Amino acid sequence: MNGFPILTVLLAVPMLGAVGCLFADAKAARWVALGATLIDFAIGILLWATYRIGGPQWQFQEHLGLFGSFGWALGIDGIALMLIMLSVFLMPICILASWVSIEKRVPEYMAAFLLMETLMLGVFAAQDLFLFYIFFEAGLIPMYLIIGIWGGAERIYASYKFFLYTLLGSIVMLIAMLWMANHAGTTSIPALMAADFPMPAQTLLFLAFFASFAVKMPMWPVHTWLPDAHVQAPTAGSVILAGVLLKMGGYGFIRFSLPMFPQASAQLFWLIALLSSVAIVYTSLVALVQQDMKKLIAYSSVAHMAFVTFGLFAFNR
């Protein structure tokens, strides 16, 4: 695999598929979308088979300088590989789940899903701080459209709520990223993971990233967008929401908060523990009384992700 840009190909396939869908009729768009997602699944299996366990931490690295210190930098470690496999496994299932149920504007729907796949995979493969941010935030757009156009009766309210919650949380993170890039003189994520930020700054940076990742996970009390989004989204949208999008917050904690701000993470464990404890008990009780299956999944997802945050910040194996 040396020298072959396999991660770029992984991102390019669904992107090209999305463009193809826009120029196809409904029937052809379904087949194009299914074909693109199956090709990506095959590439995912190839990544899995050729990943060297016990080898270097970052594998399949690609770098192309664009301007300044910003560049097209991709690479994965074991955690990213697991989440990429999860994404490429779920996408063909989502396309098949939408085969008959989606009847209006099918080409646009399939294009939105394929664009979503590109952006999700980009989040897990990005090795540049701002490239990560672009993928992380741009993923909002296709999901917003999927809920807002193909969702249920209250879809407009749910899509606005989803968009505003997640966008507002991430603006603070962008300010923190700009400061970090200026302070460390690099936007490389592996280099920033090894950087030593001063303690007062660590706390502020941790809280800035926490504002974004907590909404994305979502942690209590900023979880209220999720039940609305889940209920109103089409079934395949709910699958991606619960299956992959919520994991982005956890991935952010593993990739940024813990390695880059370790002292702040240890000092603010009480905050994570408090919010996670409330979420585990409260949202589990709320889930018990739900009569809507999608709301049940939404509330139980909040409880499940609270276990994840509690475990991550417990600082043990």
N, C-alpha and C positions, 0 to 999 in steps of 0.2 A: 504493500500500500504506500510505500515511500514515494513522496512527491505527487501522488494523485490527490486532487482536492475533493475527497469523498464527502466531507461535510458541506461544502458548497453545493455539490450535486444533490445532497439530501435536502437542502433548502430550495434548490432551483426547480426540482421536479414538481412539487405541489404549486409553486408559483407559476410555472409555465402551464400547468394543468388548469389553474384558475383563469388565466388569460384565454386558454382554449375553450373553457366552458362558456365564457361570455359571448363567443362567436358560434355557439352550437345551439341546436334545439334541445328541448327538455330530455328526450330519450338519449341523445348523444352526450349531453352534459352529464347524465348519470353515469354512463360508461366511462367517460373521460375521468371523472372524479374517482370512480372506483379503481380504474387503471393506475392513476397517479398515486393513490394511497397504497395500493398493493406493491408498486415499485418501491416506494419509500419503506414499506415493511420489509421488503427483500434487502434493501440497503442496510436497514437496521440490523437484520440478522447477520449480514456480512460484517458490520461493525462489531457486533457481539462476538462473532467467531474469530476475528483477527485482533481483538483487544488483548494486550499482553498483561495478564495478571502478574503482579510483582515487578512489572516494568516501570518506566518513568511515570510520574504522577499524571502528566499531561500528554496525551497521545493524539494522533491525527491532526497535529497543529498546522494551521495555515495562516500566513500573514501577508497582507498587501497594504503598504502605507498609502493613505489617501491624502490627508492634509494635516500639517502640524504633527502632534503625537497621535491623532486619531487614525485608526486603520481598520481594515477588514480583518479582524483577528478571530480565528475559530480554533477550538481545541476542546477535548473532553477528558474528564476523569471518570472513575467508576460510578459516582453518584449521578453525574450528567448522563452517562450511558444508560443507567437504569430508567431514568425519566424519559429519555429519548425513545427507548424501547416501549415504554408504557404508551407514549403518544402515538407512535407509528402502529402499535397493536390496536388501539382504540379507534383510529380514524376510519379504516375500512368498515368496522362494525357500525360506526355512526352513519356512513354513507348508505349502507344496506338498510339501516333502521329508517332512513328518510326516503327510501326508494318509492314507496307507495303513498306514505303519509303526506309528503310535500307535493302539492299539485300546482300551486301558483308560483310564478317566477322561479322555476326550477334552476335554470342556468345560473342566475345570480346567487341563489342559495348555495349551490355546489361551489361556485367561485369563492363565496365568503368562507366556506368551510376549509377549502384548500389554502386560502390566504391565512386563515387561522392556524393551520398546521405549520406553514412556513414560519410564522412569528413565534409559535410555541417552541419549535425546535431551535430557532435562533436564540431564544432566552437561555436554553440549556447549553448551547454550543459557544456562545459569545465569550471572548476573552478580552474584550476591550470594554471599559466602563461605560462609555457613551453608546457603543453598539448594543450593549446589554439593555441600556435604558430605552433605546429606540424600539427594540423588539418587545420589551416588557410593556411599554405603554401602547404601542401600535396594536397589540393584541386586543385592546379594548374595542377597537373600531369594528372588526368583523363580528365580535360577540354582541356588541350594541345593536348592529344591524340584524343579526339573527334573532335576537329577542324582539326588537322593535318592529320587524316586518312580518316574521313568521310565527310570532308568539301568540299567547292567548288573549282574552278580552281586555285585560289590564296591561297589555304589553308596553304601551308608551310610558306609563308611570314607572314600570319596573326597569325599562331600559335606561331612562333618565337617571333613576336612583343608582343603578349599577355604575353608570358612566361617571356621575359626579362624585360618588364615594371614592371610587378607585383613582380617579384623576387628582382629586384634592390631596389625597394621601401622598401621591407621588411627586407633587410639586416641591415639597420640603426635601424629599430625597434628591432631587436634581440639584438643589442649592448645595446640599452636602457633597454631592459628587464633584461639583465645580471646585469647591474648596479643597477636596482631597487631591484632585488632579493638579491644582496649583501648588499645594503643599509638597506633594511627593514628586512632582515633575514628570509624572507618567500617567497614562490611562490604562496600562496593562493590569488586568485583574490579578494574575500570578505575582507580579511585582508589588502590587498594593497589599496582597495577602501577607507579604514578608515585611512590609513597611511598619515602622514603629511610630504610631501617632501619640502625641502627648495626652496625658490623662484627662484634663478638662475638655479637650476637643473630642476625645473618644466618647464621652458621655453624650455630648450634643449630637455627634455623628450617629451614635447608636440610636438615639431617639428619633432622629430624622429618618433613618432607614426603617426603624420600627413603625413609624407612621404609615409608611407605604406597605410593608409586608404584613402588618397586623390586619389592615383592611383587606388585603388580597387573600389571607388565609381562610376565612376571616376570624379574627379573635373577638370575643365579647369585650366591649359593648358595640363594636363597629361591625357587627355581623348582620344587621337588619336588612341589608340589601339582598342577602343571599336567598332567604325564603321567597321573596317576591320574584327574583330573577329565575329561580328554579321552577316555580309554579308556572310562570308565563312563557318560559323558553320552550321551544319544541323539544321532543324527547332526546334527540341527538345532541342538542344544545345543553341539556341537563347533564348528559353523560360526560361531555367535555368539561363542563363547569366543575362537576364533582371529581372527575377522574384526573384532570390535568391542571386546570387553572388554579385551583386551590393549593396545589402542590408548589406552585411558583413562589408563594410566600415562604413556605418551609425551605425551599431551595435557596431563596434569598438569605435566610438566616444562616444556613450552612455555608454559603459561599461568601457572604459579606460580614454579617454581624459578629459571628463567633471568631473567625480567624483575623479579621481586621481590627475589631474592638474587643479583645479578650477581657481586659480589666473591667471595662464598662459592662460587658455581658455578665461577669461574675458579680459585680456590685448591684446590678439591677435585676438579679435573679428573683428577688422578692416580688417585683412588679409582674414578671412573667408568671411566677407561681400563683400569685393572687388572681390574675385575670384568667389563667388556665383552669384553676380550681373552680372558680365561679362558673365558667363555661361548661366544664364537665358535668357539674351537678345540675345547673339551671337549664341548659339546652337539652340535656337528657330527659329531664322532667317535662319540658315543653314538647319534646318529640313523642312522649308517651301518649299525649292527648290529641295528637294530630289525626284527622280523618282523611286528609289529602296525602297520597303516597309521596308526591314530590316534596311537600313540606316536611314530611317525616324524614326523607333523605337529607334535606337541607339542614334541619336542626341536628340530626345525628352526625352530619359532616362537621359541623362546628365543634361538637363534642370530641369527635375523632381527632381533628386537627389540634385541639387543645391538649390532648395526650401527646401529640407530636412535639408541640412547643415545650411542654413540661419536660419531656424526655431529652430534647436537645439541650436545654439549659440546666439540666441536672449535672452536667459535666462528668458523666461516668459512662462506661461502655455498656 
